[in-house]
Amino acid sequence: MHDPEIRNALRTDLHRRYGADPDTVVIDELSIRRGGTRIDLALVNGVLHGFELKSDHDSLCRLAEQVQAYGGVCNCATLVVGERHVKNAVDLVPDWWGIRVVRSGGGQPIFRDLKLPQTNPSLDPTAVAQLLRRSEANVFIADLGWGEPDRTASRRQLCDLLASKTELPLLCDRVRCCIRARQSDATPSSCGD
């Protein structure tokens, strides 16, 4: 099994399970850490669930860095791993991560949950806020009633402000709403508080 086959099968499974929910989107390669890392597949609804794919042909050398990046922004995460990497992968991911093993069955990927994901105990408000675009951060600041945003402020400054002054559940809700709105071509201002 190679990454594209696993990705397609997982995307199909997620669409089958969540496709009828209008508040759910599945995103390929969601950029996090200001573009420094990408979530292979992200399920965005009432949570941000990141899926990292590692086929038997992949290396686990970047997994520790990816685990750290996902840990900043994902409410939960699952490593989808080929059978060759299962033993090593179990030791490389935190307890809150899920592990889904993939193997080939008649040429098709077959998934088996080795461990279900739990809630991430340590989201990073700054990393979460940095998922917002500059325009989305400005609209959010205005919606919070903090006055007119400083048009000279950088995206990073706006996100730092939101991270420091917004309750984490509200920040996470707004960020997920904005991510979903991008996928449906809705305007970010349609996101509620």
N, C-alpha and C positions, 0 to 999 in steps of 0.2 A: 504494500500500500504506500502510495506517495501522497504528499500533502494535498494536491488538488482533488484527489478522489475522496480523501477524508473530509476536506472542507466542504465539498459538494454534498456529501452524505449528511454531515452535521447540519449544514444550512437547510437541507430538505427536511430533516427531522425537526429542527426548530420551527420552521414554517408550518409544518404539519401540526405541531403542538400548540403554537401561539398565533398562527396566521389569521385566525378569526378575530383576534383581539385588536381593535383599532388603536389602542394605546401601546402597542408593542411593535418594535422594529428590530430587524437583524441587520447588522452592519459589518461588512468586510473591512478589515484593516482600519479600525478606529484609532486615530492618532492621539497619543497621550504624551505627557512630558514635553509639551511644546514641540511635538513632532519627533522627539528622540526615540520613541518606542511606539509600536502599534499593537493593538489587541487584534489577534487573528480574526476572531468573530466575537462581536458584542451583541448581547441580547439586552435591549433597553426597554423597560416598562416601569414597574414600580421599583425596580432595582437596576443597577448596571452590573450585568453578569458577563465577565470576560472569559473567553475560551482560548487557551493557548494550545496550539497543535504541534505535536512532535511525532512524526512518523518514524518507523524503524530506520529510515534512511537519513534522518536528521541527527544533529549533535545536540547534546544537552549543555554545551559550554556556555550559552547565553542565558540559561534558564534562571539562574540566581538573580541576574540583573532584571529579567522580565518579571519575576515574582515580586521584586521590590517595586517596580513601576506599577504593576497591576494593584499591588497593595495600597497604593496611594489613592486610587480612584474607584476601584471595583467594590461593590457591596458584597459580591461573592465571585469566586473564580473556579474554573475547572481546567485541569490539564488533561487534554485528550492525547493519549500516548500509545505508541505501538508496543507490542508485547516485549520486544527486545529491551526497552527502556524502563519497564515497570519497576523493577527492583531499585534502580538508582533514583528514579523519579520520586518514589515514596519518601526518600531521605532528603530530597531537595525542595519540597514544597511545604509551606506551613500547614499546621493542623486544620486551618479553616478552609483550605483548598479542597475541592473535589478532585477525584481521579477517575477518568473514564478510559478504559482500555479498548483499543480498536484492533480487530484482526480481520483477516480476509475470510469470507465465507462464500465460496462460489464466485469469486471475483468481486464481490460487493463488501464494503466495510460493515462489520457487525460491532456494535458498541455494547460494552458491559460496564456498569458503574461499580468500580472497586470501592469508592468512597464518595458520599454525597457532600456537596459544598455546604459550608456553614457561613454565618455572617462574619464579615471582616471586622475584627475588633479595633482596627486602628486606621481609619481613613485619614487622609491628610487634607484638611480644608483648602490649603493653598493649591495642591495638585488638582483637587476637584474644581475649584474656581477657574483654574487655567484651562479647563475644557471649554470654557466660554470663549466666543469670539468677542472682539472689542465692542462691536455694536450690541451684542447680547448683554454684555456687562453693563454698558451704558443704560440700556433699557431697564435692566434689573435695578440698578441704582435709582433711577427715576421712579420706578414702581414701588420701591421701598420708602419713597418720600424723603429721600436724603437731599433733595434739591436737584438743581441742574448738574449733570456730571461735568467734570473738568475736561473740556475738549482737548486740552493739551496733555492730559495724562496718558501715559502709555497703557497698553493692554495689561502689562504686568502690574502696573500700579493699581489699575482698576480691580484686577483679580485679587491682589493683596488686600485691598480695602474690603472687598466682599468677604474674603476668607477670615479676616480679623473681626468683622462686625456682624456677620450673619450667622444665625444658628445653623449648625451643620445639617440637620434634617431639611430645613428650608432651602439651603444652598444646594443640596443633592437633588431635591425635587425639581428645582428650577433648572439645573444643569441637564437633568434627564429630559425635561420638557423641551428644552432648546435643541438637544440632540435629536429628539424625535421630530421636532418641527422642521429641522433641516432636511430630514429624509422625506417628509411629505410636502415640502415646498411651502409650508405654512410660515407665517411671519413669526419671528421669535417673540414679538409682543403679545402673541396669542397665548403665551405661557402664563398661567396663573401663579399667584404667590402661594 
